[in-house]
Amino acid sequence: MAWDKASSPNKNVDRPKADAKYSPNLICSVLTVWAILGAVLTLLFTNALVLALFLLPVVAYEIYRTRGKSTIFSSWALLIILILEIILIVFGISYDLGQYLGIANVWVGGQDIPLGDIKILGPTLLAAFSAILFARTAGPYTKWLSVIIFVSAFVLVYTLNPEIFKELLRTTVWRFF
């Protein structure tokens, strides 16, 4: 059966055109394997740039799939943050935001984010915005993509600073239990 607006539960939302040619399940599966490969290479070479570059197609497809106002904003925020993170890594820019602002943590999107090196802020914001997408999106594929981004953000933080990773993991796990 072909998809049309009349059969959609939300008649005001158009289905992405790529869905007619490629199954979103197939695309998300390929992107999952792609992100896992990026994470393995990142951990193997201890280079966060690898995973950041591997995340670009995942975030691009997330943007393509989102339809709601807040989810579109969150998707584009992911891309902007990811590009800024790549720039910080490529040029080796380090700046201690926590020391500059005189605070250790900041509350963003319902998540307590530790401040420190500015390169850590990018992945923690990726995790926060992907959590927002997971909570606010109705589509299973956008949820799937947000989980890929969320897990990848933790791998990025671990690669950049294992100590902050432990703190972020502790605060995130504590929040859910």
QUIQUI-V256464 format. One record per backbone hydrogen bond with DSSP energy under -1.0 kcal/mol. NH is the residue of the N-H (numbers start at 1). CO is the residue of the C=O. If there is no record, write none. Layout:
NH|CO ; NH|CO
This chain:
13|10 ; 19|16 ; 20|17 ; 22|18 ; 27|23 ; 28|24 ; 29|25 ; 30|26 ; 31|27 ; 32|28 ; 33|29 ; 34|30 ; 35|31 ; 36|32 ; 37|33 ; 38|34 ; 39|35 ; 40|36 ; 41|37 ; 42|38 ; 43|39 ; 44|40 ; 45|41 ; 46|42 ; 47|42 ; 50|47 ; 52|48 ; 53|49 ; 54|50 ; 55|51 ; 59|55 ; 60|56 ; 61|57 ; 62|58 ; 63|59 ; 64|60 ; 65|61 ; 66|62 ; 72|68 ; 73|69 ; 74|70 ; 75|71 ; 76|72 ; 77|73 ; 78|74 ; 79|75 ; 80|76 ; 81|77 ; 82|78 ; 83|79 ; 84|80 ; 85|81 ; 86|82 ; 87|83 ; 88|84 ; 89|85 ; 90|86 ; 91|87 ; 93|88 ; 97|95 ; 97|116 ; 100|96 ; 101|97 ; 102|98 ; 103|98 ; 106|113 ; 108|111 ; 111|108 ; 113|106 ; 115|104 ; 118|95 ; 120|117 ; 124|120 ; 125|121 ; 126|122 ; 127|123 ; 128|124 ; 129|125 ; 130|126 ; 131|127 ; 132|128 ; 133|129 ; 134|130 ; 135|131 ; 136|132 ; 137|133 ; 143|139 ; 144|140 ; 145|141 ; 146|142 ; 147|143 ; 148|144 ; 149|145 ; 150|146 ; 151|147 ; 152|148 ; 153|149 ; 154|150 ; 155|151 ; 156|152 ; 157|153 ; 158|154 ; 159|155 ; 160|156 ; 161|157 ; 165|161 ; 166|162 ; 167|163 ; 168|164 ; 169|165 ; 170|166 ; 171|167 ; 172|168 ; 173|169 ; 174|170 ; 175|171
